[in-house]
Amino acid sequence: MNRTLSLPRLVLMAVMLCTLAAAAGDRVIPYTTSLGLEFSPRAEDGWRLVKGPDGFSAEVYVSSDDKYIAVSHMVYDDGKYDSYEALLSIWERESGLGASRLQRIKYYNVNKGSEISIFDQIFARFNYDPEEDDEISIKRDDQLYADHWMSLRSTTFGSDAIDICTKFKETEGMYIAGFDIGKTGYDGRWIRVNFKMND
């Protein structure tokens, strides 16, 4: 079988690749008002409840000083926007900073069955004890954790983090530097995604 590519096919492939490259990172983070998000008054501990269309609901805590957003009890049925798009919009509104300044997102209440399984495998592999160990840190490009890195990238949180880094103009040059995972109490699994910007 002849596996060589003709010139027209090569040109077509080059055009397709250029089109895909141009499409990547061309979205602009919308304002929270454009997404229809509504904010409850801030609680004494700094957390706020955010609600929006299509059943979106999340408790969020934002620290502009620490370049950090925490998310708890996020509920969302696929609708007119993505949950990570809403989080970036919330970050920009609440912090007053651009998305490129965001360094960490911490998700509480990891409760999806397949993701619980991934977390528990990592906990078992490293003999993690939440009463003695704060967290397990899975760093980018660390060969010791390569399999676990790929597993965490495949979770909802990892997939959203990839989209945060690749789909928006404001986050051009951002990448995932690592994941931290841990457990609070009996089943309070959490994950923190750490971001960095290319120099």
Phi, psi and omega in degrees: 000134179278116184258006179286148181260135177287161179303315179301322179293319178298318178297316179299316179297319179297318178297317180297317180296319178296322179295317178297318180296320180292327182287332181291134175072025183258359180279152176248136180291124183281161173290153179299327179295325178294330179274352181076027181277139179238138186248132173282163174302149181290132177285168182300328181275004175095352180281150176226146173268130179241130178234152180205184180296165176060028175079012180293133176205136178201146169264131184229149174228128183238132174237109178290329179294318182268000179055053195217139170230134176249144184228133179225146176052046179281128178234131181199127171263136182312128182217225187279349176215166180270151181298322179291330175295318177297319180296318178295321178296317177297316179303311183296320180293311188282327183270333187076012181244157176288161181299331181293345180272349180292129182246337183211141168234126177248126179253122174268168173060054173287113187224010176280132188309312182294328180282325174302318180299316179298314180299313184295326176296318179292318178302315181293319182300323183253017178049046183289129176237110184298340179281341181245331184247132179292314187194169170246129181254124179251105185271150176297139175065017175267111186298332179300327185250016189304314181295320181289325176301313181294322178297316180291327176296333183278350179286169175305318183292319177293317179297317177297321180296320177298316179295322177302319183284336191245346189258350188238144176301320186292339182252017178301129182092355178277146176214163179279120180269336181173168175238139169244134178231154180195187185214135176244121182072207186289314185220025181274067181289143179217161177221140175241126177261127181253129182247152170222163176252142173298144179290000000 
